[in-house]
Each structure stands twice: as structure tokens, then as C-alpha cells.
């Protein structure tokens, strides 16, 4: 057992399982501990892993600003709100980004905090620790390795070359250089593979929502996709399918409704509970709601995004558009849409709940989960990887599965006009197998399917300079080489002298 004097200050907070557990732990851990005298029981060890889930959540939307880096930086959304309010977020939108930018600082701090909390667990549960039962030890190690993989995946896609920390480090050890992104991805792959061995296919009871084998495989597949390892990405996406526990919900919108958030499409989620103590609510509900409804009025979808959604030849919109975006001529949940709420003409509907569920006085305490990985993304990962590997005909199967679910909303949502019949020519199966043409169609499909789920900017970067520059042509400050990664924050530069300039 590592008996280095390590103060686990992170455990001084209430250790609540925020990322999937439906039951708050009754015994929060308080105080300061050393690894050798903390990991002395199954209960204590479980409390430590619970803390490692906390950074996933949006209990404070400013401190988990991945929505800014992932979508506001892209062509899908602008910051919105009042001029000057959260000016640093607007600077992300305009690519006037300094290392001291608060969103850049926030994501770095939060996700490295997640890494630290995972390393607390891996340090505290070596094979020599017999105080924790072996099944629990193996399960918690697997969860910690998966979560660490996710945090590092997010950090390296956002910041590029970054420090790699695999244990709780002394101040001297924290002086570490940034390693090439390839090495960070290699660690993500290693952690995902290790986690997949010991994670279960599913959980039950109070453990519902903890990470699973499917989550580890899905993140592994996505990591291969981002490395352009097409065959591996497609193979592992197929392994997720083969688990036979995931399927697309009949109604796309069920992924973004509190009543149906625990569904078979959710592969990996950040769980939120309204009204819990300690606080576990989804704060995005307030940040993205109109100011007149006690929101902050941020996060406006763009016309570019809206135009990406297909129409049938008779003008019927892809139903995902109105499940995703609020607009004039359509209701905003249980009230009329007010065009004065937004400067783009649109509001997001994902991450938002109607007043009938979360009234204005508790607007920042929502109960919607954030779906980090949905099964639809796994299918689109497989489609993209197969096409890039020169297997266009095979790529059509997962691609058209996603499109079929979207158009068949008309068979599963009684609120749609003309319910019971799919409008003619709406989202027909794609038959194109030319690699270049199919690439464009898959990218278009991914944008519509995953719109406003904080993935778009990272997709723009991995698609390459020509695609990204074209997508962001209305942002004259954007330079692909300079802006494809966000700067390592000034706080890290000030304390970690081995980063260099």
C-alpha cells in the first residue's frame, strides 16, 4: 500500500453519487484522510469512487463549461444573453481566447479534479489492500479507470497535448510536461480496456447509472474514431451492439425528458436529481432558459444549425428539429414561444424542463440528465468508421437505423400533426455508397442527431482545417492551427513550470 502522506482533501465534501445513482448516500465522508487509513472498508472505498463521478455533473454550469467549449465555440450555438454578461464565454464564441479565459480555466480545473479523484481510488486500492473485499475492489478500480479515461479524453480533445497524471502526486511531481496527444489517447485506450474487463453489462437497484462495460466500449470506440483508427472504431462499436442491452428509444425526445431519462439508449449519463440534499440539480436548466422565466438566457442555436435539419419534398421538417430547438410558430413546452427571448430566433430545448416540472423559483435545480454517450452516437461512430475504411455499403446499416428512428417519431409521438403516418419522403434511407458523398451525409446526420449535446466543436476539429474553416466562416478570428485546441490555462502555466512557453 502506498503510505505516502497524501491528504485527500477532495473527500472533505459530501460524497454523493451524482452520475447515475438514484439514492443519496446516507453517510457523507468529512475530513482529511491518508490513503492507507481511509480505504479500510467497502463503504469508505465506495464513498471515494462516488466522489470521482461528481465532476461529470452540471450542478454549476459555470464550473462545468464544456457546453461553451463544445458548442458555443462551434457553428451550432452562440453565447447569447446580455452583452457583457459572462464576457469570457462570448470571447470563446469570437475566438478571442486568452489562457486566463474563465471557461478555459473551468473545464481544465474540473476535469483534472476528476482525474485526481480517480487517482485517489486507484492509489488506495492496490492488490495488497485486503481491507476492501475483492469484488468491490475490482469493481471500483474499473469504475475509476473508466472515469479517468473519460476525463482525459475530454481534456485532450479540448486542449491537445497535456500533462498525464496517473497517481496522486506531490507538488514536485505535479511539475510535469505536456505529453503528445497520442500518449494521452493511448492511456484512454488502456483504461477503457482495463475497465471493460471488470465492469458489468448493467446495474440494478441503487447502483443504476454507474458506468458499465458498454460505456467503456463506447468511449473506446469513440477514442479510436478520433485517432482515425477506423477498423478498431467500427469493431468496438459492434461490440457495444452485441451486448444487446442498448437500443434507440422509439421517440427521440425521450432522451431529453426527465420522466424517460433512464432509458435503453443512455450508454453513459451524468445524473441529476431535483430537490436533493446535498444539491444534485441540473443548473443548465437555468442558464439556458429565457430571462423572463427566471433563466439567464444563454445558449442560442444558430440558423446554420437549423438549416442542417432536412425537410421532405413537401416541406415537412425532420422531427428532431423541434425536439431540439424552440422557434416561432411552435410552442415552447407548455407556453407560446416569444421571439424576444433570443437574438437568433431560436432557443435550445435540450437540457431544459417546462415550468410544470421545474417552476421558476427552483429553475436552477433541474432533474434532467446530461446524456454523455447515447447509443445513437455509437451507431453513427460505426457508420463513419466503416465508410472511412472503405465499407460504404456496411456503413448504411447503422446510419439508416438512426434515420429510421427519427422519421418514425410520427408513429410514436401522438403530439405530432399527422400522427400515425410517416410523411412521404421524410428522411428516406440513404443508398449512396460513394465514400466522399457518404462522408458528407454522415457528418450532416451526426450534426442533426447530436445537436446541442456539446460535441460539435470537437467534431469540427477532427474533420480537418477545410471543414472547420468553412463551418466557422462567420468568425474572422478563427484560425485552425491556432484555435483547434484551447490554450492551457494560465493557472496551470503559473504553477507548472515544466510546461514551457
DAFENUR-V866211 format. One record per pair of residues at least 4 apart in sequence whose ideal C-beta (glycine too) atoms are under 8 Angstrom apart, sorted by sequence separation. I is the first residue (numbers start at 0). GAP is how many residues later the second one is. D is the distance in whole Angstrom. If there is no record, write none. Layout:
# DAFENUR-V866211
((I;GAP;D) (I;GAP;D))
This chain:
# DAFENUR-V866211
((1;4;8) (7;4;8) (10;4;6) (16;4;3) (20;4;8) (28;4;8) (32;4;6) (33;4;6) (34;4;6) (39;4;6) (40;4;7) (41;4;6) (42;4;7) (43;4;7) (44;4;7) (45;4;6) (46;4;7) (47;4;7) (48;4;7) (49;4;8) (52;4;8) (59;4;7) (60;4;7) (64;4;6) (65;4;5) (66;4;6) (67;4;5) (68;4;6) (69;4;7) (80;4;5) (85;4;7) (86;4;6) (87;4;7) (88;4;7) (89;4;6) (90;4;8) (96;4;5) (99;4;8) (100;4;7) (101;4;6) (102;4;7) (103;4;7) (104;4;6) (105;4;6) (106;4;6) (107;4;6) (108;4;6) (109;4;7) (110;4;7) (111;4;6) (112;4;6) (113;4;6) (114;4;6) (115;4;7) (116;4;7) (117;4;6) (118;4;6) (119;4;6) (120;4;6) (124;4;5) (131;4;6) (132;4;7) (133;4;6) (134;4;6) (135;4;6) (136;4;6) (137;4;6) (138;4;7) (139;4;6) (140;4;6) (141;4;6) (142;4;6) (143;4;6) (144;4;6) (145;4;7) (146;4;6) (147;4;6) (148;4;6) (149;4;6) (150;4;6) (151;4;6) (152;4;6) (153;4;6) (154;4;6) (155;4;7) (164;4;6) (168;4;4) (169;4;7) (170;4;8) (178;4;4) (179;4;8) (180;4;6) (181;4;6) (182;4;7) (183;4;7) (184;4;6) (185;4;6) (186;4;6) (187;4;6) (188;4;6) (189;4;6) (190;4;6) (191;4;6) (192;4;7) (193;4;8) (194;4;5) (202;4;4) (203;4;6) (210;4;5) (211;4;7) (212;4;6) (213;4;6) (214;4;6) (215;4;6) (216;4;6) (217;4;6) (218;4;6) (219;4;7) (220;4;6) (221;4;7) (222;4;7) (224;4;8) (228;4;6) (229;4;6) (230;4;6) (231;4;6) (232;4;6) (233;4;6) (234;4;7) (235;4;7) (236;4;7) (237;4;6) (238;4;7) (249;4;8) (252;4;6) (256;4;7) (261;4;7) (275;4;4) (280;4;8) (282;4;6) (283;4;6) (284;4;6) (288;4;5) (290;4;6) (300;4;5) (301;4;7) (302;4;6) (303;4;7) (304;4;8) (310;4;6) (311;4;4) (316;4;5) (318;4;6) (319;4;6) (320;4;6) (325;4;7) (330;4;7) (331;4;7) (336;4;8) (341;4;6) (347;4;6) (352;4;4) (353;4;8) (354;4;5) (357;4;6) (358;4;8) (372;4;6) (373;4;8) (374;4;7) (375;4;6) (376;4;6) (377;4;7) (378;4;6) (379;4;6) (380;4;6) (381;4;6) (382;4;6) (383;4;6) (384;4;6) (386;4;7) (390;4;6) (391;4;7) (394;4;6) (395;4;6) (396;4;7) (397;4;7) (398;4;7) (399;4;6) (400;4;7) (401;4;7) (402;4;6) (403;4;6) (404;4;8) (407;4;6) (408;4;5) (414;4;7) (421;4;6) (433;4;6) (434;4;6) (435;4;7) (436;4;7) (437;4;6) (438;4;6) (439;4;6) (440;4;6) (441;4;6) (442;4;7) (443;4;7) (444;4;6) (445;4;6) (446;4;6) (454;4;6) (455;4;6) (456;4;7) (457;4;7) (458;4;6) (462;4;4) (463;4;7) (464;4;6) (465;4;6) (466;4;6) (467;4;6) (468;4;7) (478;4;5) (479;4;6) (487;4;5) (488;4;7) (489;4;6) (490;4;7) (491;4;5) (15;5;8) (32;5;4) (38;5;6) (58;5;8) (66;5;7) (67;5;7) (70;5;5) (71;5;5) (80;5;7) (90;5;4) (91;5;6) (98;5;7) (99;5;7) (123;5;7) (131;5;5) (155;5;8) (168;5;5) (178;5;6) (202;5;5) (210;5;7) (223;5;4) (224;5;8) (240;5;7) (248;5;4) (254;5;8) (260;5;7) (275;5;7) (288;5;7) (289;5;5) (290;5;7) (300;5;6) (310;5;6) (316;5;7) (321;5;8) (330;5;6) (331;5;4) (341;5;5) (346;5;8) (352;5;4) (354;5;6) (357;5;6) (372;5;7) (385;5;4) (386;5;5) (413;5;5) (417;5;6) (431;5;5) (432;5;6) (449;5;5) (450;5;8) (462;5;6) (477;5;5) (487;5;6) (16;6;8) (37;6;6) (38;6;5) (57;6;5) (60;6;7) (70;6;5) (71;6;6) (90;6;6) (97;6;8) (155;6;6) (202;6;7) (223;6;8) (239;6;7) (248;6;6) (253;6;4) (254;6;8) (273;6;8) (274;6;7) (288;6;3) (290;6;4) (310;6;6) (325;6;5) (330;6;7) (331;6;8) (338;6;6) (340;6;6) (385;6;7) (409;6;5) (412;6;7) (431;6;5) (449;6;8) (471;6;4) (476;6;8) (492;6;6) (16;7;8) (56;7;7) (71;7;5) (78;7;7) (82;7;8) (90;7;8) (96;7;7) (124;7;6) (154;7;5) (168;7;8) (202;7;5) (272;7;4) (273;7;5) (287;7;7) (288;7;7) (289;7;6) (309;7;8) (310;7;7) (329;7;6) (357;7;7) (408;7;6) (459;7;7) (460;7;6) (491;7;7) (15;8;5) (16;8;6) (55;8;8) (128;8;7) (131;8;8) (223;8;4) (224;8;4) (254;8;7) (260;8;7) (271;8;6) (272;8;7) (273;8;8) (285;8;7) (286;8;7) (287;8;8) (288;8;7) (308;8;6) (309;8;5) (321;8;6) (328;8;8) (357;8;5) (385;8;5) (386;8;4) (409;8;6) (410;8;8) (429;8;7) (459;8;4) (15;9;6) (38;9;7) (54;9;7) (57;9;8) (91;9;7) (164;9;7) (202;9;7) (223;9;4) (253;9;6) (270;9;8) (271;9;6) (285;9;5) (286;9;5) (308;9;4) (327;9;6) (357;9;7) (385;9;4) (409;9;6) (410;9;7) (431;9;6) (446;9;7) (468;9;7) (14;10;6) (37;10;7) (78;10;5) (90;10;6) (151;10;8) (201;10;6) (254;10;6) (271;10;4) (284;10;8) (285;10;6) (287;10;6) (326;10;6) (336;10;8) (356;10;7) (384;10;8) (409;10;7) (410;10;8) (467;10;8) (67;11;7) (78;11;5) (91;11;5) (164;11;7) (200;11;6) (220;11;8) (221;11;8) (248;11;7) (253;11;8) (254;11;7) (286;11;5) (287;11;4) (308;11;7) (325;11;5) (327;11;5) (383;11;7) (409;11;6) (410;11;7) (429;11;6) (459;11;5) (468;11;6) (487;11;6) (15;12;7) (91;12;8) (124;12;5) (151;12;8) (163;12;7) (198;12;6) (199;12;6) (200;12;5) (220;12;5) (223;12;6) (286;12;7) (308;12;4) (382;12;5) (385;12;8) (409;12;5) (446;12;8) (459;12;7) (467;12;5) (14;13;6) (78;13;7) (87;13;5) (88;13;8) (162;13;4) (198;13;5) (199;13;6) (200;13;7) (220;13;8) (352;13;5) (381;13;8) (382;13;8) (409;13;7) (445;13;7) (13;14;4) (14;14;5) (78;14;5) (87;14;4) (88;14;6) (162;14;7) (198;14;4) (248;14;5) (351;14;8) (352;14;7) (382;14;8) (407;14;6) (12;15;8) (13;15;8) (28;15;7) (77;15;5) (87;15;6) (124;15;6) (162;15;6) (163;15;5) (220;15;4) (248;15;7) (305;15;7) (331;15;7) (350;15;8) (352;15;6) (382;15;4) (406;15;5) (464;15;4) (13;16;8) (26;16;7) (85;16;8) (124;16;5) (161;16;5) (162;16;7) (194;16;7) (198;16;7) (219;16;5) (220;16;4) (248;16;5) (332;16;8) (351;16;8) (381;16;5) (382;16;4) (409;16;8) (442;16;8) (464;16;8) (467;16;7) (71;17;6) (160;17;4) (161;17;7) (195;17;5) (198;17;6) (246;17;5) (247;17;6) (327;17;7) (331;17;8) (350;17;6) (10;18;5) (11;18;6) (28;18;5) (159;18;8) (160;18;6) (220;18;8) (245;18;6) (246;18;7) (326;18;6) (379;18;7) (11;19;6) (27;19;8) (28;19;8) (72;19;5) (120;19;6) (121;19;6) (124;19;8) (160;19;5) (161;19;8) (163;19;6) (216;19;5) (217;19;8) (220;19;7) (244;19;7) (245;19;7) (305;19;6) (326;19;5) (332;19;8) (334;19;8) (350;19;7) (378;19;4) (379;19;7) (382;19;8) (406;19;5) (10;20;7) (11;20;6) (26;20;7) (71;20;6) (72;20;7) (120;20;7) (160;20;6) (163;20;6) (195;20;4) (216;20;8) (304;20;7) (325;20;7) (326;20;8) (332;20;8) (333;20;5) (334;20;8) (378;20;7) (406;20;4) (442;20;7) (10;21;8) (24;21;8) (67;21;5) (71;21;5) (159;21;5) (165;21;7) (194;21;4) (195;21;6) (245;21;6) (305;21;7) (324;21;5) (325;21;4) (332;21;4) (333;21;7) (405;21;5) (406;21;8) (10;22;6) (24;22;7) (72;22;8) (120;22;8) (121;22;5) (161;22;6) (216;22;5) (217;22;5) (324;22;7) (325;22;7) (332;22;8) (333;22;5) (378;22;6) (379;22;6) (8;23;6) (68;23;7) (120;23;4) (121;23;7) (160;23;8) (163;23;6) (192;23;8) (216;23;5) (300;23;8) (324;23;7) (325;23;5) (332;23;8) (378;23;5) (403;23;8) (460;23;5) (7;24;7) (61;24;8) (64;24;7) (67;24;5) (191;24;5) (195;24;7) (300;24;5) (323;24;7) (324;24;6) (402;24;5) (442;24;8) (460;24;8) (6;25;5) (7;25;5) (24;25;6) (118;25;8) (155;25;5) (191;25;7) (323;25;6) (402;25;8) (403;25;7) (6;26;7) (7;26;7) (117;26;4) (121;26;8) (213;26;5) (216;26;8) (322;26;7) (323;26;6) (375;26;5) (402;26;7) (6;27;7) (7;27;7) (10;27;7) (117;27;7) (191;27;5) (192;27;7) (239;27;7) (321;27;8) (402;27;7) (5;28;6) (155;28;4) (191;28;4) (4;29;6) (5;29;5) (20;29;7) (117;29;5) (118;29;7) (154;29;7) (155;29;7) (213;29;5) (375;29;8) (399;29;4) (7;30;6) (117;30;4) (212;30;7) (399;30;6) (2;31;8) (3;31;8) (187;31;7) (188;31;6) (191;31;7) (213;31;6) (398;31;6) (2;32;8) (14;32;4) (17;32;8) (151;32;6) (152;32;8) (155;32;8) (187;32;8) (213;32;6) (1;33;6) (2;33;5) (14;33;7) (16;33;4) (19;33;7) (113;33;6) (114;33;6) (117;33;7) (211;33;8) (395;33;7) (0;34;7) (1;34;7) (15;34;6) (18;34;4) (68;34;6) (113;34;8) (188;34;6) (395;34;6) (0;35;5) (14;35;5) (17;35;5) (18;35;8) (67;35;4) (68;35;8) (151;35;6) (152;35;5) (187;35;5) (188;35;8) (395;35;7) (10;36;7) (14;36;4) (16;36;6) (17;36;5) (113;36;8) (114;36;5) (151;36;5) (10;37;7) (18;37;5) (64;37;8) (113;37;4) (114;37;7) (395;37;7) (12;38;7) (15;38;7) (17;38;7) (18;38;7) (64;38;4) (68;38;6) (148;38;8) (184;38;6) (14;39;8) (17;39;4) (67;39;8) (111;39;7) (148;39;5) (151;39;8) (7;40;8) (10;40;6) (61;40;8) (110;40;5) (114;40;8) (305;40;6) (391;40;8) (392;40;5) (9;41;6) (12;41;8) (17;41;7) (64;41;4) (65;41;6) (184;41;7) (302;41;7) (304;41;8) (391;41;4) (63;42;7) (64;42;5) (148;42;4) (184;42;6) (200;42;6) (299;42;5) (301;42;6) (302;42;7) (391;42;7) (395;42;8) (398;42;8) (402;42;7) (405;42;8) (62;43;5) (63;43;7) (110;43;5) (111;43;7) (147;43;6) (148;43;5) (201;43;6) (299;43;6) (300;43;6) (302;43;8) (391;43;6) (394;43;6) (398;43;6) (401;43;6) (405;43;7) (61;44;6) (110;44;5) (121;44;8) (122;44;6) (200;44;6) (296;44;7) (299;44;4) (301;44;7) (121;45;7) (122;45;5) (145;45;7) (181;45;8) (296;45;8) (300;45;4) (389;45;7) (62;46;8) (63;46;6) (118;46;7) (144;46;4) (145;46;7) (148;46;7) (291;46;7) (299;46;6) (300;46;7) (391;46;5) (398;46;6) (62;47;6) (106;47;8) (107;47;7) (118;47;7) (144;47;8) (299;47;7) (300;47;6) (387;47;8) (394;47;7) (401;47;6) (106;48;8) (118;48;5) (119;48;6) (289;48;7) (298;48;8) (299;48;8) (386;48;6) (115;49;8) (118;49;5) (144;49;5) (145;49;4) (217;49;5) (218;49;7) (291;49;7) (298;49;5) (114;50;6) (144;50;4) (217;50;7) (290;50;8) (106;51;6) (107;51;7) (289;51;4) (386;51;5) (387;51;7) (115;52;7) (141;52;7) (142;52;7) (214;52;5) (289;52;8) (386;52;6) (111;53;8) (141;53;5) (145;53;7) (208;53;8) (213;53;5) (214;53;4) (141;54;8) (207;54;7) (54;55;5) (141;55;7) (211;55;8) (383;55;8) (386;55;6) (54;56;6) (141;56;4) (142;56;7) (211;56;8) (140;57;7) (141;57;5) (210;57;6) (289;57;7) (54;58;5) (55;58;7) (383;58;5) (54;59;4) (138;59;6) (287;59;7) (382;59;5) (383;59;8) (53;60;8) (137;60;5) (138;60;8) (208;60;6) (287;60;5) (138;61;8) (51;62;6) (54;62;7) (208;62;5) (292;62;7) (379;62;7) (382;62;8) (383;62;7) (53;63;7) (287;63;6) (288;63;6) (146;64;7) (287;64;6) (51;65;4) (145;65;5) (379;65;7) (50;66;5) (51;66;5) (152;66;6) (284;66;6) (293;66;4) (379;66;5) (142;67;6) (148;67;8) (251;67;7) (255;67;7) (283;67;4) (284;67;6) (292;67;6) (293;67;7) (51;68;7) (142;68;5) (251;68;6) (283;68;8) (284;68;6) (294;68;6) (47;69;8) (50;69;8) (51;69;6) (145;69;6) (149;69;6) (152;69;7) (156;69;7) (281;69;7) (293;69;4) (376;69;8) (379;69;6) (145;70;5) (148;70;6) (152;70;6) (252;70;4) (292;70;7) (379;70;8) (251;71;5) (47;72;6) (48;72;5) (376;72;8) (47;73;5) (145;73;7) (152;73;8) (284;73;6) (375;73;5) (376;73;6) (141;74;8) (148;74;8) (288;74;6) (375;74;7) (44;76;7) (47;76;6) (373;76;8) (285;77;4) (286;77;8) (284;78;6) (285;78;4) (376;78;8) (44;79;7) (284;79;6) (373;79;8) (44;80;6) (284;80;8) (285;80;8) (280;81;8) (282;81;5) (284;81;3) (282;82;8) (283;82;7) (370;82;7) (280;83;6) (281;83;8) (282;83;7) (284;83;7) (273;84;6) (280;84;3) (281;84;4) (283;84;8) (34;85;7) (38;85;4) (280;85;5) (281;85;7) (37;86;6) (38;86;6) (278;86;7) (280;86;7) (281;86;5) (283;86;7) (319;86;5) (322;86;8) (44;87;5) (274;87;7) (281;87;8) (318;87;6) (34;88;5) (35;88;8) (65;88;7) (273;88;7) (281;88;7) (317;88;6) (318;88;7) (34;89;4) (68;89;6) (317;89;8) (319;89;8) (38;90;6) (40;90;6) (41;90;6) (45;90;7) (274;90;6) (318;90;4) (39;91;5) (40;91;7) (41;91;6) (44;91;6) (48;91;5) (51;91;7) (55;91;8) (273;91;5) (318;91;7) (38;92;7) (39;92;8) (44;92;7) (47;92;8) (51;92;6) (65;92;8) (273;92;6) (38;93;6) (255;93;7) (273;93;4) (41;94;5) (45;94;7) (48;94;5) (52;94;7) (55;94;8) (255;94;5) (271;94;6) (272;94;6) (318;94;7) (44;95;6) (48;95;6) (51;95;5) (255;95;7) (257;95;6) (271;95;6) (54;96;7) (271;96;6) (271;97;6) (318;97;6) (270;98;5) (271;98;7) (257;99;6) (269;99;6) (268;100;4) (269;100;4) (268;101;7) (349;101;8) (350;101;8) (268;102;5) (269;102;6) (349;102;5) (9;103;7) (265;103;7) (267;103;8) (268;103;6) (349;103;7) (267;104;5) (347;104;5) (265;105;6) (266;105;8) (267;105;4) (9;106;6) (260;106;8) (264;106;8) (266;106;4) (9;107;5) (260;107;6) (266;107;6) (315;107;4) (257;108;8) (260;108;5) (265;108;6) (266;108;6) (317;108;7) (10;109;7) (257;109;5) (264;109;5) (265;109;8) (313;109;7) (317;109;6) (9;110;7) (257;110;5) (264;110;5) (266;110;8) (313;110;7) (315;110;5) (256;111;8) (263;111;7) (264;111;7) (266;111;7) (311;111;5) (312;111;8) (313;111;7) (7;112;5) (255;112;7) (311;112;7) (312;112;5) (311;113;4) (5;114;8) (311;114;4) (255;115;8) (311;115;8) (254;116;6) (309;116;8) (5;117;7) (309;117;6) (149;118;8) (254;119;6) (1;121;5) (1;124;7) (0;125;6) (324;126;8) (0;127;6) (247;127;6) (320;127;8) (323;127;5) (324;127;8) (0;128;6) (246;128;7) (247;128;6) (319;128;6) (323;128;6) (245;129;4) (319;129;7) (317;130;6) (247;131;8) (319;131;7) (245;132;7) (34;133;7) (239;135;8) (307;136;6) (240;137;7) (239;138;5) (240;138;8) (309;138;7) (307;139;5) (308;139;5) (307;140;6) (236;141;5) (240;141;8) (236;142;7) (304;142;7) (307;143;8) (236;144;5) (237;144;7) (236;145;4) (304;146;6) (233;147;8) (304;147;8) (232;148;6) (233;148;5) (236;148;7) (232;149;7) (300;150;8) (221;151;7) (232;151;8) (233;151;4) (300;151;6) (232;152;4) (233;152;5) (247;153;7) (251;153;6) (298;153;8) (218;154;7) (230;154;7) (247;154;7) (251;154;6) (217;155;5) (221;155;7) (229;155;4) (233;155;6) (249;155;7) (224;156;5) (229;156;7) (248;156;8) (252;156;8) (220;157;7) (233;157;8) (247;157;4) (251;157;6) (214;158;7) (229;158;4) (230;158;6) (249;158;7) (250;158;6) (217;159;8) (221;159;6) (224;159;7) (229;159;4) (7;160;8) (217;160;5) (220;160;5) (224;160;6) (227;160;7) (252;160;7) (220;161;8) (223;161;7) (236;161;8) (249;161;8) (250;161;5) (5;162;5) (249;162;4) (250;162;5) (217;163;8) (3;164;8) (220;164;8) (1;165;8) (3;166;8) (303;167;8) (19;183;8) (22;183;4) (21;184;7) (20;185;6) (20;186;7) (21;186;6) (20;187;7) (21;187;7) (19;188;6) (20;188;6) (19;189;2) (20;189;7) (18;190;6) (19;190;5) (18;191;8) (19;191;8) (16;192;8) (18;192;8) (16;193;8) (88;209;7) (80;210;8) (84;211;8) (57;212;7) (85;212;7) (56;213;5) (58;213;8) (55;214;4) (56;214;8) (57;214;7) (56;215;6) (80;215;6) (81;215;7) (80;216;5) (66;217;7) (79;217;6) (80;217;5) (79;218;5) (78;219;6) (79;219;6) (58;220;6) (78;220;7) (79;220;4) (58;221;6) (78;221;8) (58;222;6) (60;222;4) (76;222;6) (77;222;5) (149;222;8) (56;223;7) (58;223;8) (59;223;6) (60;223;5) (76;223;6) (57;224;5) (58;224;6) (76;224;6) (77;224;6) (56;225;8) (57;225;5) (60;225;8) (61;225;8) (75;225;7) (76;225;6) (57;226;5) (60;226;4) (75;226;6) (71;227;7) (74;227;6) (70;228;7) (75;228;7) (76;228;7) (74;229;5) (75;229;4) (74;230;7) (66;232;7) (225;232;8) (225;236;6) (19;249;6) (21;249;7) (23;249;8) (18;250;7) (19;250;8) (20;250;7) (27;250;7) (18;251;5) (19;251;4) (21;251;7) (17;252;7) (18;252;5) (23;252;6) (17;253;6) (23;253;7) (16;254;8) (17;254;7) (23;254;7) (23;256;7) (15;260;8) (15;262;5) (17;262;6) (79;262;7) (79;263;7) (13;264;5) (15;264;7) (79;264;8) (77;265;8) (77;266;7) (76;271;7) (57;293;8) (157;300;7) (156;301;5) (156;304;8) (177;310;7) (57;312;6) (56;313;8) (55;314;8) (55;316;7) (175;320;7) (173;321;7) (174;321;6) (176;321;5) (177;321;6) (173;322;6) (174;322;6) (175;322;6) (176;322;6) (177;322;8) (174;323;5) (176;323;7) (159;324;8) (159;325;4) (158;326;5) (161;326;7) (157;327;7) (158;327;6) (157;328;5) (158;328;8) (158;329;6) (162;333;7) (162;336;8) (75;371;7) (75;375;6) (76;375;6) (75;376;6) (94;377;8) (106;379;8) (75;380;5) (94;380;6) (107;380;7) (108;380;7) (70;381;6) (74;381;7) (93;381;7) (95;381;6) (107;381;5) (70;382;8) (73;382;4) (92;382;8) (94;382;4) (103;382;5) (108;382;7) (70;383;5) (73;383;4) (93;383;6) (94;383;5) (103;383;6) (107;383;8) (69;384;3) (70;384;8) (72;384;4) (94;384;8) (104;384;4) (107;384;6) (68;385;8) (69;385;6) (70;385;6) (74;385;7) (100;385;8) (103;385;5) (104;385;7) (69;386;7) (70;386;7) (73;386;6) (96;386;7) (100;386;8) (104;386;6) (66;387;5) (69;387;5) (65;388;5) (68;388;6) (69;388;6) (94;388;5) (98;388;4) (100;388;8) (96;389;6) (97;389;7) (98;389;7) (99;389;7) (96;390;6) (98;390;6) (99;390;4) (98;391;4) (97;392;8) (98;394;6) (74;396;5) (73;397;7) (74;397;6) (73;398;8) (74;399;8) (68;417;6))
